[in-house]
Amino acid sequence: MPGTLYLCATPIGNLEDMTYRAVRTLKEVDLIAAEDTRNSIKLLNHFDIHTPMTSYHEYNKFEKGRKLVEKLLEGADIALITDAGTPGISDPGEELAAMCHEAGVRVTAVPGAAACITALTISGLPTRRFAFEAFLPSEKKEKEHVLESLEKETRTIVLYEAPHRLVKTLKLLYGRLGDRKVSVCRELTKKHETVYQSTLSEAARYYEENTPKGECVLVIEGLSREALEQEARRKWTEMSIEEHMEYYLSQGMDRKEAMKQTGKDRGIPKREIYNYLEKIKK
């Protein structure tokens, strides 16, 4: 029988967030795959865990992933841990989980801390709907694609950022998203944990004067539905009513329905569209 891959969450700062189940699992599995063995050995020593460990990270995820799947198919149980938090969230754990599913290996989770959820819940911003983007892509074209989608995102946005890039990213987001509310969460679960609630422009100015330390999570308010409707209305009003009508008529819509939709797009009654068209006809 194949073994099981355990996606095992570890603390993001405070060691007391390690669960009893995580400690037991790491002691019982045959092998621990760790993002950085030099970092993880400190955690294992703290909890008196002596299970053999191997490295699994972004730069060996496919080659090492195949080897780990082979071991799992032979019956070994393996726990995957990241430097901090939940494997598979903004790290190569998602690749290994996919490879295991494809090979017919059972994948399960030992849940625990995750920086994105921790920051979201303490941000003071809406939590019911959110979009997690991890780190913005470094590749220019891909970053542009993500920024375009975020401009119209109505859900709360959660991003990761390193302290040395924080000010640059805040300015970039301000330029693209406008001056939305933001909570900058740093040093989560640690002694100097802070949640700086502000706007994107004010936060950029603040951290220019106060050099940030520690990994940061940005929680940004989504675009309000009212603002989204205003933006759509602005786009429509840039064209004339005649052009607006022709847009729908060219798609096969009858004249009555086209007037109704044009009025809805522009935020005015259908009667006004009708009166305008009759006036210019005369």
MOSUL-V272705 format. One record per residue. N is the residue number from 1. RES is the residue in one small letter. PHI is phi in degrees with one decimal (999 if undefined). Layout:
BEGIN
n,res,phi
N,RES,PHI
N,RES,PHI
END
This chain:
BEGIN
n,res,phi
1,m,999
2,p,-63.4
3,g,-81.2
4,t,-123.9
5,l,-94.4
6,y,-103.8
7,l,-86.0
8,c,-105.8
9,a,-73.2
10,t,-124.0
11,p,-59.4
12,i,-95.6
13,g,-179.8
14,n,-87.9
15,l,-63.6
16,e,-70.1
17,d,-82.6
18,m,-67.8
19,t,-87.5
20,y,-58.9
21,r,-66.1
22,a,-64.2
23,v,-61.8
24,r,-62.3
25,t,-62.3
26,l,-65.4
27,k,-78.9
28,e,-90.8
29,v,-69.2
30,d,-82.5
31,l,-153.7
32,i,-113.0
33,a,-98.6
34,a,-121.0
35,e,-62.6
36,d,-140.3
37,t,-63.2
38,r,-67.6
39,n,-78.8
40,s,-70.8
41,i,-61.2
42,k,-65.2
43,l,-65.6
44,l,-63.8
45,n,-64.2
46,h,-60.8
47,f,-102.2
48,d,56.0
49,i,-106.5
50,h,-118.7
51,t,-67.3
52,p,-56.2
53,m,-131.4
54,t,-136.2
55,s,-90.6
56,y,-145.6
57,h,-147.2
58,e,-55.9
59,y,-90.4
60,n,-130.8
61,k,-61.7
62,f,-85.3
63,e,-63.5
64,k,-69.3
65,g,-58.4
66,r,-63.1
67,k,-66.4
68,l,-66.2
69,v,-62.8
70,e,-59.9
71,k,-63.8
72,l,-63.6
73,l,-66.1
74,e,-80.7
75,g,113.8
76,a,-76.0
77,d,-96.8
78,i,-127.9
79,a,-105.8
80,l,-104.5
81,i,-128.6
82,t,-104.9
83,d,-59.4
84,a,-163.6
85,g,95.8
86,t,-98.5
87,p,-60.8
88,g,95.6
89,i,-98.1
90,s,58.6
91,d,-154.9
92,p,-69.7
93,g,-57.1
94,e,-63.1
95,e,-66.9
96,l,-65.9
97,a,-61.4
98,a,-64.7
99,m,-63.8
100,c,-66.8
101,h,-60.3
102,e,-65.6
103,a,-87.2
104,g,84.9
105,v,-93.5
106,r,-68.5
107,v,-121.2
108,t,-137.8
109,a,-118.5
110,v,-110.9
111,p,-69.1
112,g,-175.0
113,a,-68.1
114,a,-146.3
115,a,-60.8
116,c,-64.4
117,i,-72.1
118,t,-59.1
119,a,-65.6
120,l,-58.1
121,t,-70.3
122,i,-103.0
123,s,-73.3
124,g,84.8
125,l,-103.3
126,p,-56.3
127,t,-113.3
128,r,-65.7
129,r,-130.8
130,f,-147.5
131,a,-119.2
132,f,-101.2
133,e,-114.4
134,a,54.0
135,f,-83.4
136,l,-62.5
137,p,-60.0
138,s,-83.0
139,e,-71.6
140,k,-58.1
141,k,-65.4
142,e,-67.2
143,k,-62.2
144,e,-60.8
145,h,-62.6
146,v,-66.1
147,l,-62.9
148,e,-60.9
149,s,-70.8
150,l,-70.9
151,e,-59.1
152,k,-108.8
153,e,-73.1
154,t,-92.5
155,r,-83.4
156,t,-61.8
157,i,-105.4
158,v,-121.0
159,l,-129.1
160,y,-99.1
161,e,-155.9
162,a,-79.2
163,p,-60.5
164,h,-72.9
165,r,-109.2
166,l,-60.0
167,v,-61.8
168,k,-59.7
169,t,-68.6
170,l,-61.4
171,k,-66.5
172,l,-61.9
173,l,-66.7
174,y,-61.4
175,g,-66.5
176,r,-97.1
177,l,-103.2
178,g,86.2
179,d,-87.0
180,r,-79.3
181,k,-66.1
182,v,-146.1
183,s,-116.7
184,v,-95.5
185,c,-104.8
186,r,-128.9
187,e,50.8
188,l,-58.2
189,t,69.6
190,k,-95.5
191,k,-58.9
192,h,-103.3
193,e,-59.1
194,t,-136.0
195,v,-125.8
196,y,-97.5
197,q,-94.2
198,s,-163.9
199,t,-116.4
200,l,-59.5
201,s,-69.2
202,e,-67.8
203,a,-64.4
204,a,-61.3
205,r,-64.8
206,y,-61.7
207,y,-80.0
208,e,-69.0
209,e,-91.8
210,n,-126.5
211,t,-58.2
212,p,-75.3
213,k,-129.3
214,g,84.8
215,e,-62.7
216,c,-118.0
217,v,-121.6
218,l,-99.9
219,v,-114.8
220,i,-118.8
221,e,-65.4
222,g,-77.5
223,l,-67.2
224,s,-66.6
225,r,-62.6
226,e,-63.2
227,a,-66.4
228,l,-65.1
229,e,-65.7
230,q,-63.7
231,e,-64.9
232,a,-64.7
233,r,-65.5
234,r,-61.6
235,k,-62.8
236,w,-69.2
237,t,-74.7
238,e,-73.9
239,m,-104.6
240,s,-72.0
241,i,-61.8
242,e,-62.2
243,e,-66.1
244,h,-63.1
245,m,-61.7
246,e,-62.2
247,y,-57.5
248,y,-79.4
249,l,-62.9
250,s,-69.6
251,q,-92.9
252,g,93.8
253,m,-76.3
254,d,-72.1
255,r,-60.8
256,k,-64.6
257,e,-68.4
258,a,-65.2
259,m,-65.1
260,k,-63.2
261,q,-69.6
262,t,-63.6
263,g,-62.6
264,k,-63.7
265,d,-60.4
266,r,-93.0
267,g,74.3
268,i,-131.2
269,p,-64.1
270,k,-58.8
271,r,-59.1
272,e,-66.7
273,i,-64.3
274,y,-61.4
275,n,-61.2
276,y,-64.4
277,l,-66.2
278,e,-66.8
279,k,-64.2
280,i,-73.6
281,k,-66.2
282,k,-72.2
END
